[in-house]
C-alpha cells in the first residue's frame, strides 16, 4: 500500500486540527487516509483543499503548498473547467466527468493530461452542503495509448499509397509535427560516402521552407549527443539553454532556434542510418508518449521510404531489383497482368514454404487456390482492377487449427501487373490478443474487487448506525458487534489475499525448507475448510497419504495450498453434494487430487484457471464471495515447492478435478512437532499504555482491554505518552507506528532508555504489515508486531503471556 498523508499533516490547515472537524469532513478524511486512489476535499466557504498522497502526482510541484489552500488557487490554470462541476456539487448534486482534457503545469512545463472527476457534496448535520469530496483519477496513459493507436493508423493510411520517398518523409513528418505541436520536424539520412547527414524534406509549422544546409555532421551539435545517437539512444533535450550535454555547442542550437529537441536514431545492423528530429523554439518537457510516437513514425517513415525507393528501382531497373528485394526482410513477389508469378525473393519463398522452381512461372490462383476468398485475395484483385495501392492483414487457418497472420501490401506496376510485399505478423497479433485479453480480465477483476469490498461495508454501516442510536438491548448489541467483527475479518482476508498474491508473484516470499508430514498437511487443511463445508451440508471424503510420506517445504504454505483448492471446490459445489480429497504416493511424487460435483467449467477456462485475474462466470450477486486469487496463489506456491498443478472438467455442470503433485523426500527425518501449551488466562491486572493519534481507534482498543480487567491509559501524542509512562510505569505499551512529531519506533527506543519503562512489553499496532516493516519494528525494540485491524484474541494471548510471567516471578 502506498504511503498516505496522515491526519496530523492537515492540522496546520485553515480548518484546524482534525479533532474539531464536523462528522462529514472527518468521514471524508478517513476515506482518503485509507484509500490508494487520488482524492481531495474542499471544505467551507473558502473551499479549503485537503488531499491524500495518491493526489500528489496530479499536484506535482504544488505539493505540499496546496495543503490548506483554496481550491481555486490549487490549479489556477484549470479552475475555469472545474467551476461548473464544483458549483453543481455545492448545490447538492453529484458530478461525474470522464477523461476531461486539461493542461497542467507540474514538472516545470505545461503538459496535456486527461482526468476523470467524480464530485460529491458533503452535507452538514442540518442537511446543508459544507463542502465537496472528489475522486480524481488521471487517465492520461490510457487516453494517450488510444490516441497513439489512432495516430499510427492515420500515418499508415497516409503513407501507404505514396511512391515517392521524399513525399513519404514529408507526409509523415507533417502528421507528427501537427500531433506534437512542434515547430519543425526533419528526417535526416546518413550518406555512406561522406558519413554526413542530409535532409531530403523539412516540415515546418508555418509552412515556410527555410534554406537548409545540404549536409551536416552529428558532432556539430555536441559529441555527447552524437555518441548517444550512434548507440541507438533517443535524445531528449527539454531546455537547450540548461542541458549540460551540449555545453560549448549552444551556438548551433541558437542558430537553428532549437529550444527543445527530441531525436530518434534509426540503427540498422549496428549502423546509424537516419535520424528523425522534432524541434520547438521554447523549452518543453518531452513525455514517453511523445517519444513513442516519434519512434513509431521514424520506423514507419524509414520502412515506407525504403519500400518506395525499392519500387522506384524496380520500375527503372528490373535486374537490379532482384538483388535489392532478396536482401530485404519482407517477402516480395511480382505478378504480370495475367497473375503469373515473375519473381519472389528469398524471404517470400521462406514464408510460403516453397522453392523458386515451384513458384516462378506459375499462376498465383492455381498455386494458392485457398487465397481466392481471403482478404488478401480480394485486395489483390482490387489493386489489379483499380491500379491503386492497397494493403490488408490476412489470416489463414492451417491444418491443426493454427492461425497465421500476414501483412500484405500491393502496388500496381507500369506493365499492368502488381508488386506485393508481405510479412508474417503472427507473433505480433498473438501478443496483441493476449494484451487485450489481459486488460479485459484486469478490468473485470477491478470491478469485482470494488463489489466485493462494498459488500461487507453495507452490514458494517447498518450495524454502526444501530449502535449509534443507543436503543438496543444487550442481545442486539452483541449481535451487531458480531456482525461488524465478522465483516471486518472478511475484509481483512480479502486484503491479505491481495498482498499474498503480490508478494508471491514478485518473488518476495521466503519458504521454510523442513521435512513436513503430508498427513499433517491434509489434516490441517481439512480442519480450516471444515466449517465452510459443514455450513453447506457437503459430504467430504478424505483419503490420507501413506505413513512416512514426507515433502520438503513450508508447512503453513502447503496447508494454504490444499485449503485453497478445497475452499474453491466448496464454493462452486451445490449444497449436499460430494467433494473427494485423495492423497497418494506415486513413485517419487506425492499426488493430491480434489474432485467435486460442482458447476464444472468449459475447456477454455481449464487452460487458464490458475492465471491471475481469471474468474468463472458469476452471477451479479457474487454469492460465492472471494476475489478468485486463491488458485493463482496455489499455482505459484506449488511451483516454488518444485511441484505442478492442473485442472480438468468434463464440462459445465459435471464437476471439476484439481491435481497437485509435489516431490517426495524419502530419506528426510521429520522434526519433532512440539505442541505449544494452551494459553491459560492468569488472573492479574495489567497496566496498559495505548498510544494512537486516531482517537476513535485508541478509545475502542482501550474499552476492549478494560473489559478484560486491565487498567488502561490512553495518549494520542508521543511526547505526552513518554512523560505519562514515567508516572504510570505500564506493564505493556501498545504503540501506533505512524504518530505525529515522533513516530512509534523512536518512541519505543526512548521507552527502552527510561528506567521506569525499560522492562515493559512493547507491542507495535500498525497498518504497515510488510516483512520489512516488521524487521524495522523489532530493530526499534518492539517484541510483537500486530497489524490493524488487530486480532483481539491474539492480543489477549500476548497479554496473558505477560501475566503468566509475572505470576511465575
GUTI-650667 format. One line per 4 residues: for each residue x, z, y of C-alpha. Coordinates in Angstrom, 3 decimals. Layout:
<nodes>
X/Z/Y; ...
</nodes>
This chain:
<nodes>
0.000/0.000/0.000; 1.428/-0.833/3.454; 2.206/1.990/5.877; -0.747/2.902/8.065
-0.936/4.362/11.538; -1.924/7.996/11.222; -4.386/9.820/13.427; -1.654/11.643/15.329
-0.409/8.257/16.575; -3.685/7.970/18.516; -3.622/11.467/20.060; -1.899/10.286/23.235
-4.517/7.636/23.946; -7.124/7.903/26.664; -9.593/9.146/24.056; -7.726/12.421/23.478
-6.962/13.991/20.106; -8.974/12.726/17.106; -10.457/16.190/16.567; -12.531/15.717/19.755
-13.884/12.279/18.836; -17.582/11.577/18.103; -18.510/11.111/14.414; -18.903/7.329/14.698
-15.404/6.956/16.136; -13.926/9.303/13.526; -15.585/7.347/10.723; -14.269/4.032/12.037
-10.790/5.519/12.497; -10.828/6.881/8.956; -11.742/3.430/7.618; -8.794/1.939/9.472
-6.425/4.602/8.192; -7.341/3.824/4.587; -7.520/0.031/4.809; -4.815/-2.586/4.489
-6.952/-5.123/6.406; -6.350/-5.662/10.162; -8.898/-3.530/12.006; -9.354/-2.146/15.520
-11.790/-0.056/17.523; -12.720/-0.484/21.187; -14.416/2.695/22.415; -16.133/3.922/25.527
-16.923/2.243/28.839; -13.271/1.160/29.169; -13.182/-0.189/25.578; -10.058/1.807/24.728
-8.111/-0.011/21.983; -7.093/1.679/18.690; -5.752/-0.176/15.646; -4.063/0.192/12.262
-0.691/-1.135/11.034; -2.210/-4.241/9.480; -3.138/-5.410/13.017; 0.485/-5.341/14.242
1.285/-8.968/13.173; -1.577/-10.125/15.441; -0.285/-7.975/18.317; 3.358/-8.981/17.976
5.426/-7.779/20.919; 2.395/-5.968/22.422; 2.756/-3.204/19.811; 2.883/-0.275/20.489
1.958/-0.643/24.168; -1.521/-1.865/23.178; -2.430/1.556/21.767; -4.893/3.171/24.185
-5.051/0.135/26.492; -8.252/-1.610/27.497; -9.340/-4.296/25.069; -9.321/-6.835/27.905
-5.644/-6.013/28.542; -4.505/-6.347/24.924; -4.900/-10.123/24.556; -5.495/-11.383/28.128
-4.824/-14.976/27.096; -7.788/-14.985/24.675; -10.042/-12.422/26.369; -12.406/-15.129/27.624
-13.071/-16.163/23.996; -13.672/-12.579/22.860; -16.103/-11.678/25.684; -19.239/-13.272/24.113
-18.583/-11.548/20.776; -17.830/-8.212/22.463; -20.984/-8.420/24.589; -23.138/-9.158/21.568
-21.629/-6.260/19.599; -22.140/-3.894/22.543; -25.784/-4.951/22.613; -26.126/-3.556/19.091
-25.827/-6.774/17.094; -23.073/-7.603/14.593; -20.990/-10.732/15.205; -19.063/-12.919/12.771
-16.880/-15.864/13.800; -14.808/-17.691/11.201; -11.498/-19.465/11.887; -11.531/-19.164/15.688
-8.586/-21.166/17.033; -6.579/-19.276/19.646; -3.252/-19.486/21.445; -1.428/-16.172/21.014
1.817/-15.014/22.548; 3.505/-12.645/20.108; 7.093/-13.752/19.457; 8.076/-14.640/22.971
6.314/-18.036/22.668; 2.726/-19.184/22.774; 1.653/-20.293/19.293; -1.566/-21.547/17.775
-3.363/-19.238/15.400; -6.767/-19.035/13.732; -8.510/-15.707/13.262; -11.772/-14.660/11.597
-13.505/-11.884/13.572; -16.238/-9.538/12.380; -17.545/-7.236/15.158; -19.941/-4.364/14.527
-21.400/-1.872/17.033; -20.556/1.827/16.742; -23.556/3.998/17.547; -23.583/7.428/19.121
-25.767/10.207/17.721; -28.606/9.263/20.081; -28.533/5.621/18.984; -26.681/4.181/21.983
-23.674/1.923/21.377; -20.464/3.841/22.115; -18.050/1.131/21.162; -17.329/-1.566/18.630
-15.458/-1.907/15.341; -13.728/-5.129/14.395; -12.057/-6.609/11.336; -9.790/-9.464/12.428
-8.118/-11.407/9.635; -5.624/-14.131/10.522; -6.388/-17.329/8.617; -3.685/-19.441/10.218
-1.849/-20.109/6.950; -4.940/-21.398/5.159; -6.161/-23.471/8.102; -2.716/-24.963/8.645
-2.471/-25.800/4.949; -5.784/-27.670/5.183; -4.615/-29.465/8.311; -1.329/-30.357/6.644
-3.163/-31.909/3.737; -5.409/-33.920/6.064; -2.475/-34.954/8.256; -0.359/-36.043/5.292
-3.247/-38.170/4.062; -3.595/-39.690/7.539; 0.110/-40.564/7.640; -0.024/-42.100/4.170
-3.051/-44.235/5.065; -1.430/-45.361/8.320; 1.966/-46.456/6.974; 0.922/-47.684/3.528
-0.038/-51.273/4.558; 2.877/-51.743/7.002; 5.569/-54.233/6.023; 7.963/-53.876/8.974
10.264/-50.814/8.538; 10.543/-50.263/12.298; 6.764/-50.295/12.595; 6.608/-47.722/9.788
9.062/-45.480/11.666; 7.238/-45.787/14.992; 3.795/-45.173/13.466; 4.886/-42.097/11.503
6.853/-40.715/14.464; 3.860/-41.130/16.784; 1.491/-39.357/14.416; 3.948/-36.462/14.017
4.662/-36.203/17.740; 0.988/-36.014/18.668; 0.280/-33.497/15.878; 3.109/-31.188/17.001
2.559/-31.831/20.737; 6.187/-32.886/21.110; 7.797/-34.847/23.938; 9.887/-37.147/21.718
10.318/-37.997/18.057; 13.211/-40.093/16.847; 14.215/-41.266/13.391; 17.973/-41.890/13.216
19.676/-43.694/10.345; 23.340/-43.494/9.392; 25.447/-46.622/9.349; 27.607/-46.851/6.216
30.305/-48.750/8.054; 30.859/-46.518/11.106; 29.425/-43.216/9.930; 27.425/-43.024/13.174
23.666/-42.850/13.687; 21.370/-45.443/15.214; 17.739/-45.104/16.369; 15.530/-48.099/15.410
12.475/-46.804/17.303; 11.773/-43.796/19.555; 8.330/-42.313/20.177; 7.684/-40.566/23.496
4.678/-38.592/24.643; 4.333/-40.550/27.892; 4.667/-43.932/26.139; 7.802/-44.915/28.018
10.762/-46.371/26.135; 13.930/-44.882/27.683; 17.230/-46.652/27.384; 18.865/-45.394/24.190
22.484/-45.202/23.277; 22.873/-47.737/20.457; 24.788/-45.199/18.369; 25.777/-41.522/18.431
27.764/-39.069/16.315; 26.313/-35.820/14.951; 29.278/-33.902/16.340; 28.162/-34.892/19.860
25.571/-32.115/19.548; 27.878/-29.461/18.107; 29.886/-29.255/14.882; 27.832/-26.258/13.652
24.630/-28.290/13.899; 26.290/-31.294/12.245; 27.524/-29.143/9.349; 24.042/-27.749/8.694
22.506/-31.218/8.660; 25.168/-32.613/6.332; 24.470/-29.693/3.991; 20.794/-30.670/3.941
19.545/-27.717/6.017; 16.727/-28.085/8.516; 17.922/-27.202/12.048; 15.567/-25.219/14.279
16.597/-24.551/17.871; 13.920/-22.616/19.731; 15.834/-22.424/23.002; 18.845/-24.673/23.587
19.970/-22.502/26.510; 20.393/-19.490/24.239; 21.368/-20.850/20.821; 24.959/-19.802/20.066
25.487/-22.694/17.652; 25.661/-25.199/20.488; 27.877/-23.226/22.858; 30.176/-25.696/24.554
27.862/-28.649/23.856; 24.876/-27.726/26.016; 25.602/-30.569/28.429; 24.460/-33.029/25.741
21.168/-31.182/25.400; 20.687/-31.000/29.153; 21.394/-34.722/29.466; 18.785/-35.535/26.818
16.314/-32.935/28.272; 16.162/-31.047/24.966; 14.816/-27.510/25.457; 13.879/-27.035/21.797
14.812/-29.113/18.770; 13.629/-29.440/15.181; 15.729/-31.761/12.984; 15.096/-32.611/9.325
18.008/-34.206/7.430; 17.466/-36.678/4.607; 20.142/-36.229/1.970; 20.076/-38.641/-0.958
22.560/-38.430/-3.814; 24.600/-35.887/-1.901; 24.916/-38.012/1.260; 23.221/-37.604/4.644
21.465/-40.902/5.300; 18.959/-40.166/8.084; 17.539/-37.500/10.399; 14.102/-37.001/11.905
14.296/-35.067/15.195; 11.486/-33.622/17.344; 12.228/-32.632/20.969; 10.412/-30.620/23.625
11.768/-30.161/27.155; 10.982/-26.436/27.155; 11.747/-23.578/24.701; 9.379/-23.367/21.767
9.105/-21.438/18.503; 9.167/-23.819/15.509; 6.984/-22.436/12.735; 7.215/-23.003/8.987
4.121/-25.197/9.356; 5.964/-27.412/11.872; 8.945/-27.634/9.520; 6.845/-28.613/6.503
5.054/-31.332/8.479; 8.336/-32.724/9.762; 9.945/-32.637/6.319; 6.981/-34.435/4.731
6.882/-37.122/7.443; 10.634/-37.613/7.140; 10.375/-38.176/3.392; 7.350/-40.453/3.734
8.979/-42.399/6.550; 12.139/-42.908/4.571; 10.223/-43.880/1.432; 7.891/-46.274/3.265
10.681/-47.778/5.336; 12.799/-48.282/2.258; 9.868/-49.877/0.438; 9.181/-52.155/3.416
12.806/-53.243/3.563; 12.787/-53.852/-0.161; 9.706/-56.030/0.151; 11.260/-57.975/3.008
14.332/-58.657/0.934; 12.083/-59.651/-1.954; 10.420/-62.279/0.177; 13.720/-63.511/1.625
15.993/-63.400/-1.385; 14.325/-63.121/-4.795; 17.570/-62.987/-6.752; 18.977/-60.059/-4.811
15.705/-58.167/-5.132; 16.180/-57.707/-8.882; 19.226/-55.538/-8.310; 17.554/-53.589/-5.492
14.409/-52.780/-7.452; 16.333/-51.911/-10.600; 18.147/-49.277/-8.539; 15.098/-47.588/-7.008
13.473/-44.594/-8.656; 9.981/-46.160/-8.695; 8.605/-48.681/-11.136; 8.327/-52.224/-9.755
6.523/-55.262/-11.089; 5.971/-58.761/-9.659; 2.905/-60.869/-10.649; 2.143/-64.519/-9.844
-1.321/-65.710/-8.807; -2.350/-66.035/-12.486; -1.347/-62.436/-13.337; 1.775/-63.456/-15.211
4.425/-60.745/-15.006; 7.511/-62.310/-13.447; 9.659/-59.216/-13.051; 9.697/-55.491/-13.895
12.538/-53.109/-13.126; 14.142/-50.581/-15.471; 12.065/-47.641/-14.192; 8.869/-49.659/-14.613
9.781/-50.539/-18.194; 10.533/-46.862/-18.859; 7.163/-45.757/-17.505; 5.347/-48.413/-19.589
7.416/-47.628/-22.680; 8.264/-51.322/-23.253; 11.265/-53.647/-23.352; 11.768/-56.523/-20.910
11.168/-59.102/-23.687; 7.731/-57.574/-24.362; 6.693/-57.829/-20.695; 8.236/-60.743/-18.803
6.084/-63.916/-19.011; 3.034/-62.068/-20.422; -0.377/-61.891/-18.760; -0.919/-58.438/-17.325
-4.534/-58.069/-18.552; -3.611/-59.200/-22.059; -0.658/-56.829/-22.201; -2.629/-53.877/-20.765
-6.290/-54.530/-21.709; -7.233/-50.876/-21.221; -6.420/-51.112/-17.497; -9.246/-53.577/-16.760
-11.807/-50.927/-15.879; -9.445/-48.388/-14.308; -8.919/-47.516/-10.659; -5.564/-49.303/-10.778
-7.071/-52.450/-12.286; -9.813/-52.620/-9.667; -7.261/-52.086/-6.878; -5.040/-54.898/-8.244
-7.955/-57.383/-8.239; -8.957/-56.354/-4.693; -5.405/-56.900/-3.369; -5.227/-60.290/-5.063
-8.609/-61.245/-3.574; -8.266/-59.848/-0.036; -4.492/-60.333/0.389; -4.356/-56.808/1.917
-2.148/-53.996/0.621; -3.747/-51.283/-1.472; -2.911/-48.047/-3.287; -4.536/-45.723/-5.789
-3.841/-42.747/-8.055; -4.815/-43.826/-11.564; -5.459/-41.562/-14.551; -5.196/-42.628/-18.201
-6.071/-40.610/-21.296; -3.620/-41.245/-24.139; -4.096/-40.653/-27.826; -4.341/-36.932/-28.477
-6.122/-36.342/-25.171; -3.034/-36.166/-22.937; -3.770/-37.277/-19.365; -1.188/-39.334/-17.467
-1.418/-39.893/-13.703; 0.252/-42.817/-11.954; 0.504/-43.625/-8.249; 0.239/-47.402/-7.775
0.822/-49.431/-4.580; 0.331/-53.184/-4.435; 1.274/-55.740/-1.751; 0.459/-59.466/-1.508
3.368/-61.927/-1.714; 3.764/-65.249/0.059; 3.354/-67.306/-3.102; -0.113/-65.902/-3.821
0.899/-63.135/-6.237; 1.325/-59.418/-5.749; 4.199/-56.910/-5.903; 3.470/-53.492/-7.369
5.255/-50.145/-7.029; 4.246/-47.340/-9.359; 5.484/-43.916/-10.423; 4.457/-41.144/-12.809
2.913/-38.240/-10.829; 1.503/-36.316/-13.814; 3.638/-33.229/-13.172; 2.554/-33.112/-9.550
-1.151/-33.471/-10.396; -0.955/-30.788/-13.074; 0.763/-28.464/-10.594; -1.950/-29.150/-8.009
-4.678/-28.435/-10.565; -3.013/-25.165/-11.543; -2.700/-24.120/-7.915; -6.356/-24.900/-7.237
-7.451/-23.007/-10.352; -5.247/-20.033/-9.484; -6.633/-19.994/-5.942; -10.213/-20.138/-7.254
-9.606/-17.263/-9.668; -7.922/-15.255/-6.913; -10.951/-15.708/-4.628; -13.323/-14.683/-7.433
-11.199/-11.626/-8.133; -11.136/-10.536/-4.490; -14.916/-10.897/-4.254; -15.288/-8.882/-7.444
-12.876/-6.235/-6.178; -14.872/-5.824/-2.969; -18.072/-5.496/-5.007; -16.507/-3.006/-7.419
-15.165/-0.804/-4.629; -18.503/-0.826/-2.794; -20.455/0.304/-5.870; -19.106/3.895/-6.033
-19.340/4.212/-2.255; -23.148/3.999/-2.404; -23.729/7.160/-4.536; -20.911/8.983/-2.706
-22.545/8.196/0.650; -26.000/9.199/-0.576; -24.747/12.458/-2.100; -22.829/13.292/1.066
-25.963/12.737/3.173; -27.977/15.049/0.900; -25.302/17.737/1.104; -25.236/17.395/4.888
-28.971/18.110/5.077; -28.281/21.549/3.582; -31.705/21.846/1.954; -30.600/21.617/-1.685
-30.764/24.330/-4.310; -27.685/25.267/-6.339; -28.541/22.902/-9.192; -28.922/19.897/-6.867
-25.703/20.796/-5.043; -23.880/20.881/-8.383; -25.488/17.572/-9.373; -24.409/15.894/-6.123
-20.902/17.300/-6.393; -20.655/15.973/-9.956; -21.722/12.515/-8.767; -19.132/12.492/-5.989
-16.389/13.644/-8.340; -17.261/11.056/-10.975; -17.346/8.183/-8.478; -14.056/9.279/-6.852
-12.421/9.315/-10.294; -13.833/5.808/-10.887; -12.361/4.520/-7.611; -9.046/6.233/-8.416
-8.919/4.419/-11.768; -9.524/1.106/-10.008; -6.647/1.716/-7.584; -4.402/2.933/-10.424
-5.142/-0.275/-12.381; -4.217/-2.419/-9.393; -0.964/-0.522/-8.807; -0.126/-0.547/-12.518
-0.525/-4.324/-12.790; 1.513/-4.811/-9.618; 4.377/-2.652/-10.893; 4.446/-4.237/-14.348
4.285/-7.856/-13.144; 7.102/-7.194/-10.631; 9.295/-5.616/-13.292; 9.202/-2.147/-11.750
8.089/-0.342/-14.934; 10.772/1.502/-16.914; 9.804/2.112/-20.539; 10.919/5.087/-22.573
12.635/3.956/-25.775; 11.840/6.500/-28.501; 10.539/6.317/-32.060; 6.735/6.531/-31.995
4.410/7.077/-34.978; 1.899/4.203/-34.973; -0.811/6.507/-36.391; -0.454/8.799/-33.368
-0.809/5.803/-31.032; -4.027/4.722/-32.772; -5.495/8.258/-32.811; -4.812/8.931/-29.122
-6.174/5.527/-28.061; -9.373/6.129/-30.042; -9.654/9.590/-28.507; -9.508/8.086/-24.998
-12.166/5.449/-25.652; -14.433/7.523/-27.916; -16.708/8.841/-25.071; -17.423/5.282/-23.931
-18.158/4.109/-27.482; -20.392/7.105/-28.236; -22.291/6.626/-24.979; -23.176/3.083/-26.108
-24.011/4.216/-29.669; -21.471/1.738/-31.042; -20.056/2.001/-34.557; -16.266/2.245/-34.586
-14.344/1.931/-37.852; -10.629/2.666/-37.874; -8.076/1.717/-40.496; -4.836/3.586/-39.840
-1.386/2.124/-40.417; 0.566/3.439/-43.413; 2.530/6.658/-43.063; 6.009/6.070/-41.717
5.027/3.041/-39.590; 7.217/3.572/-36.550; 7.700/1.461/-33.415; 10.349/1.851/-30.744
8.880/2.169/-27.300; 6.946/4.149/-24.724; 4.203/6.181/-26.398; 1.998/6.510/-23.288
2.162/2.750/-22.606; 1.452/1.877/-26.243; -1.600/4.153/-26.209; -2.655/2.451/-22.959
-2.390/-0.982/-24.632; -4.606/-0.069/-27.605; -7.063/1.867/-25.409; -7.421/-1.090/-23.004
-8.207/-3.503/-25.844; -10.707/-1.048/-27.391; -12.279/-0.411/-23.978; -12.607/-4.144/-23.391
-14.324/-4.547/-26.768; -16.741/-1.728/-25.965; -17.648/-3.170/-22.551; -18.611/-6.553/-23.990
-20.296/-5.349/-27.175; -24.042/-4.533/-27.074; -25.193/-1.028/-27.886; -25.344/-0.104/-31.556
-23.019/-2.924/-32.719; -19.748/-2.647/-34.654; -16.135/-2.504/-33.486; -13.336/-2.546/-36.079
-9.783/-1.367/-35.383; -7.239/-2.179/-38.109; -3.529/-1.382/-38.094; -1.236/-2.528/-40.900
2.444/-3.179/-41.557; 3.173/-6.798/-42.464; 6.866/-7.225/-43.170; 8.859/-6.353/-40.068
5.804/-6.259/-37.790; 3.023/-3.806/-37.014; -0.236/-5.763/-36.637; -3.129/-4.147/-34.752
-6.403/-6.068/-34.640; -9.619/-5.200/-32.787; -12.719/-7.143/-33.824; -16.060/-6.704/-32.080
-19.604/-8.036/-32.402; -19.811/-8.670/-28.675; -20.621/-11.559/-26.385; -17.655/-13.665/-27.553
-16.136/-16.411/-25.444; -15.589/-20.151/-25.444; -12.289/-21.736/-26.464; -11.222/-22.418/-22.886
-11.375/-18.713/-21.971; -9.471/-17.509/-25.054; -6.473/-19.514/-23.862; -6.230/-17.667/-20.533
-7.996/-14.340/-21.072; -4.708/-12.464/-20.551; -3.955/-14.196/-17.228; -4.179/-12.188/-14.020
-7.460/-12.704/-12.100; -9.191/-14.116/-15.210; -12.725/-12.915/-15.959; -15.501/-13.965/-18.297
-18.805/-14.907/-16.720; -20.545/-11.780/-15.443; -23.970/-11.054/-14.077; -24.233/-10.283/-10.375
-24.783/-6.593/-11.038; -21.337/-6.319/-12.734; -22.840/-3.847/-15.149; -19.761/-3.670/-17.362
-17.590/-2.415/-14.492; -13.842/-2.703/-14.058; -11.665/-5.332/-12.438; -10.582/-7.293/-15.509
-6.962/-6.201/-15.076; -6.719/-4.388/-18.410; -5.902/-7.408/-20.570; -3.321/-8.746/-18.109
-1.659/-5.329/-18.269; -1.852/-5.384/-22.081; -0.012/-8.714/-22.251; 2.854/-7.582/-20.002
3.272/-4.211/-21.719; 3.245/-5.735/-25.220; 5.843/-8.322/-24.210; 8.017/-5.567/-22.703
7.953/-3.964/-26.176; 9.065/-7.223/-27.805; 5.599/-7.986/-29.188; 2.879/-10.596/-28.865
-0.845/-10.509/-28.196; -3.509/-13.116/-28.901; -7.260/-13.623/-28.804; -9.749/-15.703/-30.799
-13.516/-16.115/-30.889; -15.870/-18.317/-32.940; -17.849/-18.920/-29.736; -20.337/-17.373/-27.345
-22.376/-14.581/-28.895; -20.168/-14.402/-32.008; -17.746/-11.643/-31.044; -14.005/-11.691/-30.407
-10.810/-10.609/-32.151; -7.665/-9.396/-30.377; -4.416/-9.174/-32.358; -1.318/-7.249/-31.213
1.991/-7.445/-33.075; 4.924/-5.098/-32.483; 8.325/-4.892/-34.202; 8.610/-2.003/-36.697
11.620/0.311/-36.779; 12.185/1.093/-40.473; 15.249/3.332/-40.030; 14.047/5.259/-36.961
13.791/9.028/-37.055; 10.756/10.493/-35.288; 11.450/13.080/-32.619; 9.524/16.274/-33.239
6.382/16.497/-31.152; 6.400/19.986/-29.764; 2.802/20.727/-28.714; 2.548/22.347/-25.342
0.939/25.735/-25.267; -2.584/25.634/-23.917; -2.921/26.774/-20.353; -4.392/30.247/-20.331
-5.516/31.414/-16.907; -3.845/34.668/-15.986; -5.633/36.982/-13.650; -3.856/37.214/-10.343
-4.474/36.368/-6.728; -2.008/33.866/-5.206; -1.244/33.338/-1.544; -1.553/29.604/-0.959
-0.494/27.858/2.260; -2.239/24.475/2.767; -0.699/22.166/5.428; -2.520/18.894/6.194
-3.234/17.253/9.550; -6.515/15.924/8.118; -8.762/18.898/8.925; -11.533/17.874/6.513
-9.142/17.392/3.595; -7.416/20.724/4.277; -10.683/22.651/4.582; -12.157/21.196/1.387
-8.991/21.915/-0.597; -8.921/25.438/0.823; -12.536/26.044/-0.166; -11.854/24.892/-3.725
-8.824/27.171/-4.043; -10.702/30.123/-2.521; -13.473/29.610/-5.064; -10.842/30.295/-7.755
-9.965/33.656/-6.216; -6.858/32.648/-4.284; -6.007/33.739/-0.732; -5.748/30.537/1.324
-4.095/29.959/4.717; -4.603/26.572/6.383; -2.449/24.923/9.058; -2.565/21.376/10.482
0.778/21.356/12.308; 4.273/21.544/10.761; 5.848/23.883/13.310; 2.915/26.300/13.257
2.948/26.210/9.454; 6.665/27.088/9.413; 6.060/30.066/11.694; 2.958/31.187/9.804
4.789/31.066/6.477; 7.257/33.742/7.646; 4.496/36.305/8.036; 2.242/35.226/5.167
5.067/34.800/2.580; 2.998/32.389/0.417; 3.470/32.060/-3.343; 2.565/28.350/-3.227
2.777/25.776/-0.399; 0.642/22.622/-0.657; 2.136/20.200/1.894; 0.973/16.784/3.037
3.897/14.376/3.456; 2.563/12.474/6.463; 2.487/15.303/9.024; 2.901/14.925/12.806
6.101/15.932/14.614; 7.837/16.928/11.368; 6.948/15.261/8.062; 6.281/17.220/4.883
9.723/16.516/3.419; 11.514/18.066/6.392; 9.065/20.983/6.353; 9.898/21.552/2.670
13.620/21.618/3.452; 13.124/24.234/6.200; 10.885/26.381/3.992; 13.672/26.388/1.410
16.082/27.654/4.099; 13.871/30.618/5.115; 14.370/33.816/3.127; 10.624/34.557/3.257
9.693/31.249/1.569; 12.816/30.373/-0.409; 11.159/31.255/-3.741; 7.739/29.727/-3.008
6.490/26.868/-5.213; 6.391/23.674/-3.122; 3.799/21.037/-4.085; 3.576/17.644/-2.338
-0.036/16.490/-1.812; 0.149/12.910/-0.543; -1.335/9.451/-0.598; 2.072/7.907/-1.389
2.435/7.564/-5.160; 5.259/5.079/-5.787; 8.181/6.154/-8.015; 10.498/6.155/-5.012
8.059/8.410/-3.122; 8.194/10.937/-5.985; 12.005/10.835/-6.050; 12.208/11.433/-2.288
9.800/14.375/-2.568; 11.807/16.028/-5.344; 15.027/15.452/-3.391; 13.455/17.294/-0.430
12.802/20.378/-2.575; 9.302/19.873/-3.968; 8.736/20.970/-7.582; 5.495/18.990/-8.026
4.159/15.711/-6.618; 0.361/15.208/-6.621; -1.303/12.007/-5.397; -4.534/12.084/-3.403
-7.322/12.435/-4.409; -5.817/15.427/-6.221; -6.888/16.081/-9.802; -8.097/19.657/-9.281
-7.707/20.598/-12.949; -4.054/19.550/-12.752; -3.575/21.587/-9.578; -5.111/24.666/-11.251
-2.679/24.259/-14.155; 0.203/24.284/-11.639; -1.145/27.466/-10.027; -1.713/29.069/-13.437
1.967/28.470/-14.246; 2.883/30.439/-11.123; 0.586/33.312/-12.105; 1.995/33.310/-15.631
5.499/33.529/-14.210; 4.505/36.466/-12.011; 2.866/38.202/-14.989; 5.962/37.713/-17.157
8.148/39.118/-14.400
</nodes>
